[in-house]
Amino acid sequence: MFDVAGADSSDAYAITQRAVVAGPYTSNGSNIPHGYIRDALGNITTFDVKGATSGTSPNGINDHGTIVGIYGDAGGTHGFLRRPSGKIVSIDVAGSSNTVATAINKPGSIGRLLL
């Protein structure tokens, strides 16, 4: 069992075969989630999507360490993809009002829910 340092709560939403874990955490009495990734050695890296106003919540991770999830801003709910390098790319499906990235497989195909 582990917690993100300084977190009020943390959840493990996804795990790889190599025991790399990703999920959201909250801190400072706020209900706004932030993302984290915990490597197999126990090192934790936290992250937020730039411009997110209602939080960053990882939902899935593949064996390469690519994370997908959701974040919110003034424009609605968006999906994101976080590469192992730390680069984050927004995912918006044309014609949908909200995009939620729910899972990613080893080759990199992303499961998503369109609302």
C-alpha positions, 0 to 999 in steps of 0.5 A: 500500500502507498500514498502520494506524499501530501495527498489527502487521498489517492486511488490506483486506477491502472497497473501494468505487468511491470507493476507501474501504477497510475491514478488520481490523488487529491490534496490540501482539502480540495476535491480536484484530482491530480495525476500520478504515476508510480514506477516499479521501484516506488518512485512517484511522479505527479502531473496535471494537464496544463490549463486543467481547471477541474482536475486531471484524472488518469484512467489507464496505462499500457506496458510502455508507460503511456497514460490516458485519462480525462481533464476538465476546463472551461471548454468541457471534458477532454481526454488526454494522453501522457507519453512516458517522456511526460509530454501530454496531448489533449484528445478531443473527438470531433463532434462530441461535447465531451471526450473521456479516454478510458483505457489504452492497450499495448499497441496504443489504441485508446478506448473512449466514451463520447458524450 
